[in-house]
């Protein structure tokens, strides 16, 4: 925002430029990526409409979750008798396929 500008003046200026914004009530925002999920709890979400093009501004408490669950990692570790790091890497390479991850780790031991 511009320094020393009244929020009402800012809103009026934005409307004159064809920019509309509104707050969106939400409790959780999840963004899915190829590496996992980004979860934003207690988000403050603002929708900005600029000449028909909508964009969203999100702020809140951010947590990144990898794409594999702890249960999957533990299963691979037990079956392949490997470290957690090896299990995670094998699951990433196999796109989360537990059986393929175990087979890959077993083949590496041979």
JORAPE-V487607 format. One record per residue. N is the residue number from 1. SS is DSSP state (helix for helix, strand for strand, loop for the rest). PHI is phi in degrees with one decimal (NA if undefined). Layout:
[[N & SS & PHI] [N & SS & PHI]]
//
This chain:
[[1 & loop & NA] [2 & loop & -81.7] [3 & loop & -67.2] [4 & loop & 60.4] [5 & loop & -108.6] [6 & loop & -62.1] [7 & helix & -55.4] [8 & helix & -67.7] [9 & helix & -64.6] [10 & helix & -61.5] [11 & helix & -62.1] [12 & helix & -63.0] [13 & helix & -61.6] [14 & helix & -63.7] [15 & helix & -61.7] [16 & helix & -63.2] [17 & loop & -86.8] [18 & loop & 81.7] [19 & strand & -107.5] [20 & strand & -116.6] [21 & strand & -137.8] [22 & strand & -149.8] [23 & strand & -83.5] [24 & strand & -114.9] [25 & loop & -70.0] [26 & loop & -155.1] [27 & loop & -113.3] [28 & strand & -157.4] [29 & strand & -119.3] [30 & strand & -120.7] [31 & strand & -115.5] [32 & strand & -95.4] [33 & strand & -121.4] [34 & loop & -69.2] [35 & loop & -95.9] [36 & strand & 147.7] [37 & strand & -125.2] [38 & strand & -108.9] [39 & strand & -110.6] [40 & strand & -118.8] [41 & strand & -94.8] [42 & strand & 48.0] [43 & strand & -77.8] [44 & strand & -110.2] [45 & strand & -111.9] [46 & strand & -118.9] [47 & strand & -94.3] [48 & strand & -114.9] [49 & strand & -109.8] [50 & strand & -119.1] [51 & loop & 55.0] [52 & loop & 86.3] [53 & strand & -94.1] [54 & strand & -97.3] [55 & strand & -137.2] [56 & strand & -127.9] [57 & strand & -110.7] [58 & strand & -127.0] [59 & strand & -137.4] [60 & strand & 161.1] [61 & strand & -87.0] [62 & strand & -102.1] [63 & strand & -131.9] [64 & strand & -101.0] [65 & strand & -115.7] [66 & strand & -70.3] [67 & loop & -72.3] [68 & loop & -112.7] [69 & loop & -87.0] [70 & helix & -62.2] [71 & helix & -62.3] [72 & helix & -63.8] [73 & helix & -62.4] [74 & helix & -62.6] [75 & helix & -62.2] [76 & helix & -64.6] [77 & helix & -59.8] [78 & helix & -66.2] [79 & helix & -70.8] [80 & helix & -94.4] [81 & loop & 50.6] [82 & loop & -134.1] [83 & loop & -78.2] [84 & helix & -62.3] [85 & helix & -60.6] [86 & helix & -64.6] [87 & helix & -63.7] [88 & helix & -62.0] [89 & helix & -62.7] [90 & helix & -64.8] [91 & helix & -65.7] [92 & helix & -63.2] [93 & helix & -65.5] [94 & loop & -96.9] [95 & loop & 55.0] [96 & loop & 84.6] [97 & loop & -77.3] [98 & helix & -62.0] [99 & helix & -61.1] [100 & helix & -64.9] [101 & helix & -62.2] [102 & helix & -64.4] [103 & helix & -60.2] [104 & helix & -61.7] [105 & helix & -66.4] [106 & helix & -64.0] [107 & helix & -64.7] [108 & helix & -67.5] [109 & helix & -75.5] [110 & loop & -76.5]]
//
